[in-house]
Amino acid sequence: MRILITAGPTREYLDDIRFISNESTGRMGFALAEKAVQLGHQTTVVYGPTHVTPPQNTKKIEVTSTQQMIEAVLEELLVGKYDLVISCAALSDYTPKRRQKGKIPSGKKLCVEFKKTKKLLKVVREKHPQIKLIGFKAEHNLTREKLIERAQDIKREYRLEFVVANDVSKKIFDSENTCATIVGDEVRELGRLSKKDASTKIFEVIGSW
């Protein structure tokens, strides 16, 4: 099977040196890619800025912004015969309407207007209606019921195979561990475990198709 995995954060620049981002490091996406390679799958990783080293024996595409990640994924899907996309990256939901050149002077009041970025899952589903898609859903400090409900919403909206839901208030960014729930036709609680073990559990579900 040929698998494309997105990982890590994206950055949206306010000027040439300042940006908004998040604490994602790509560890979960890289753990999935490493597991995919172990299982013999041809694997591509599209990832944002991170201090974590991506896994060996994968095709690696490094990007910065949400738009660059979307473009890189679409280009790969156009030229490669991929069977599965796992959207694990924590893409920025907003980007400044205007990026200022140089450095915004410090010491003065700053007002930045943002616009929404495109949704990777939406774009991929529109361009490739038959491809298998797995999504990740990061939320903060929700009840179990609400977390599952939101995961089910995007599963239906983008016709995903399943969604891996995470409560990031449990300190999973830049950690070796995660706390995840697989939301598909059934709900499977993984609890707190290492990201390597989580990737094994996720591929067990994929292997059952």
N, C-alpha and C positions, 0 to 999 in steps of 0.2 A: 504494500500500500504506500502511496505517496502522500505525505502529510505536511501541511504548512501550519506553523505555530507562531503566533505573535506573543511578544513578551516585553516586560518592562514598562517604563513610563514614556510619556512624550513631553516635549517642552514647547511652550507657546511664548514667543519673545515679545516683551513690551518695547524694548529698544535693542541695541546691538549687544548688550551685556546682561540685561535682566530678563527673567522669564518666570512664568508660573508653571508648576508641575505638581507631582505628588511623590510619595515615599516608596513607590514600587521599585524593586530592584531587578525584576525578571527571574528571580529564583524559581518560582513556580513554573513559569514557561520553560525555563532551561531544564528543570527536572523532568517535565513532560517530554522534551526533545531528547534528553538522555535516555529515557525509558523507551521511546519510540525507536531509537537507534539500536538499543539492546534487543528489541523484538524483531529487528531486521527491516524496519520501514525506512524508505528514503525520506529524509526529513530536512525541511527548510525552516530556519528561524528568522523572523523579521522582528528586530528589537530596537528599543529606544535607548537613550543614554543610561549607562549603568557602570558600576565599578566591579560587577560580578562577571567572571569569564564565561562566555557561552560554551556549550558542550562541543567536543570534537566530533568529527565525522558527520557534520551537518553542513548544509549550505547556509551561510550567514549573510544577512542583509541588515546593515545598521542604518537607522533613520533618526531624525530628531523630532519633527512635528507630527501631529495627528494626520494632517494632509499627506505628508510624505509617507507615513505608514500605510495609509489607504492606497496611495498610488503604487507603492512597492508591492502590496498584496495583489492588487488588480493586475499588475504587469506579470507577476509570477503565475497567477491563475490563467492568464491569457496564453502564455508560452508553455506552461507545464501541465501535464495531465494529473492534476491532484485529485485525490479521492476524499480528502477530509481537511477541513480548516478548524483549528482550535484557537479561538480568539481569547487569549489569556492576558493580553496587554491591558494596562490601565491607561487608556487614552484620555487626553484632556477633553472635557465636554465643552469648553469655551476657549476662544482665542481673541486677542485684542482686535478690534475693528481696524486699527491702524498701528503698524509698527513704526516707531520713530527711529530715525537714523541717529547713529552715534550714541551718546549717553544722555539720558534725561537729567538735567541739572538737579542736584540734591538741594534740600532746604526750602522747597516751595510745595504748595498744595498740589496734589496730583489727582486727577480724575480720569479713569480709564473706562472706556466703553467696550464691552465685549459682545461677541456674537457666538451663536452655537456652532460647533464643529459638526461635520457629517458623522453619521453612525456607521462604523465599519461593517457591522453585521447587516445593516439595512442595505448598504451598497453591494456587498458581496451577494446577498440573497437576490437582489434585483438583477445583477449581471450573470449570476450562475444559479438559476433556480433549482437545479438538480443536485448540486454538491451537498455533501453532508457537512453540517455546521455544529460546532459545540461552542457555547458561550460561557463566560464567567461573569458573575454579578457581584460587585462589591457594594456593600451597604454598611452603615455605621449605627451600631447600638439599636438594632431592631429586635422585636420579639421573633421567636422562631417562626410563628405563623405568618407574620408580615414579610419576613425574609423569603419564605417559600412562595408566598403569593406574588411578590415582585419577580422572582425567578420564573414562575409559571407564566407571568405576563409576557416577558420577553421571549420565552420559549414559543408561545403561541404566535406572537407578532412576527418573528423572524423564521418560524418553522425550524427550530433547532432540534437536534437529536436529544440533547439534555443540556442543563445549565448547572455549573458548579457555583453555588452561592457561598459567599464569604462575609462574615461580619468583621470588618477591619478594625473595629474598636477592641478586638481581642489581641492586638499587637502582632499582626501577622506580616505586615510590611517589613522588609529587611530582616526577616527571621527565617531560621531553618524550618520552622513549624508553621502549620496552618490550622484552621478550624473550618471545615467545609461540609456542605450538604449537597449531594447530587440530586437534582430535581429533574426527573424524566417522567415516564409514564407512572413510575413509582418514586417515592422519596427515600433516599438512602443516606442516613446520617454517618458521616465519617468521624465526627468528633475531632479532638485535637490530636494531630499526628504530624510526623515529618512530611515535608513537601515531596520527598522521594517516595515515601510510603503512599502518599495521596496520589501521586502519579501512577503508581502500580494499581491502586484501586480504580482509578479512572480508566486505565487501559483494560482492566478486567471487564468493565462494562462495555467498552468498545469491542473487545474480543467476543462478547456474547451476541453480537448482531448476526 
